[in-house]
Amino acid sequence: MKILFPDFLLWLLSIVSLIFYFSYKVELSLIYGIVFLEFVSLIRIGWVLYRMVVRRKQNVSFYVISILSLLMNGINGICLFFIFLLALGFTGSH
C-alpha cells in the first residue's frame, strides 16, 4: 500500500492546481507547476514499470497495486496535460 501514497499525493497536487486555475489569475508560475507535476507523474510511471519488470514478485497483489498505480498516473498525466493547455491558452504565451 506504500506504493500508492505518492500517487494520491500527485492527485491531490493536481486537484490543487485545478482549483488555482479556476480561482486565481493564470500566471506563468501555475504553468511551471503543472509542467513540474507532469514530469513527476512521468517519472513515477517509469519507476512503477521498473519495479514491475526488474523486481518481479510472486504475489498477485503487487501487480494489482502496480497496475492501479499506473492507471492513476496515466489519468493524472492526461488531466494535467489538458489543464496545461487551458492555462497556456489564457496566458497568451503559445
N, C-alpha and C positions, 0 to 999 in steps of 0.2 A: 504493500500500500504506500510505501515511501516514494515509489516511482511516480505516483500521481500528484504529489504535493506541488512540485514545480509547475505542473500543468494547470492546476487550479489557481496558482499564483499568476500565471500568464493570462488566464481567463479573467481574473479579477482586474489586472492592469489594463487589459483590452477594454473591459467594460468602463473603467475609469476614463480611458482615453475617448471612448464614445460619448460619455457624459460631458467631458470637457469640450468635445466637438460641438455638441448641441447647446451648451450653456455659456461658453465664453467665445470671445472673438478668436478666429482661427489665426494662429501665428506660426512662424517657422519652427518654434520650439515644439509645438504639437506635432508637426510633420517629422521632426527629428526623433521624437519619442516613439512615434508609430513605426518609423523605419527601424529603430533600435529593437522594439518589441518583435518586429518581423524577423530580424536577424536572429534574435534569441529563440524564436519559435523554430526557425530552420535548423539552428544548431541542436536544439532539443530533438527534432525529428531524426537528425543524423546520429545523435547519441543513443536514442532508443533502438534504431536499426542496428547500430554497432553492438549493443548489448544482446539483441536478439540473434544476431549472426555469430558473433565471436564467443559469447558466453552462453552457450546453449545449456539449458537446464531440462531436466526430465519431467518436471511438473507442468501441468497444463495451465494452472492459474497464472504463472509467469507470462505465458504467451497471451493469455486473455487480457491481462492488465496492460501488457505492452501494446497490443493492438488497440485497446481503448485509448491509451496514451497517444498513439499515432493518429487516431481519428480526431481526438481533441485538438492536437496541434495542427493538423491539416485544416480543420474547420476554422480554428483560430487564425491561421495564416491567411486564409481566404477572406475572412471578415476584416482583418487588419489591412489587407490589400485594398478592399473597397473603401474603407474609411480613409486610407491614404489618398485614393483617387478623389474622393469627395473633398478632402482638405486641400488637396493640390488645386482643385478647380476653384475653390473660394479664395485662395491666396493670390491667384493670378500669376503664379510662378511656373507655369507649364510651357 
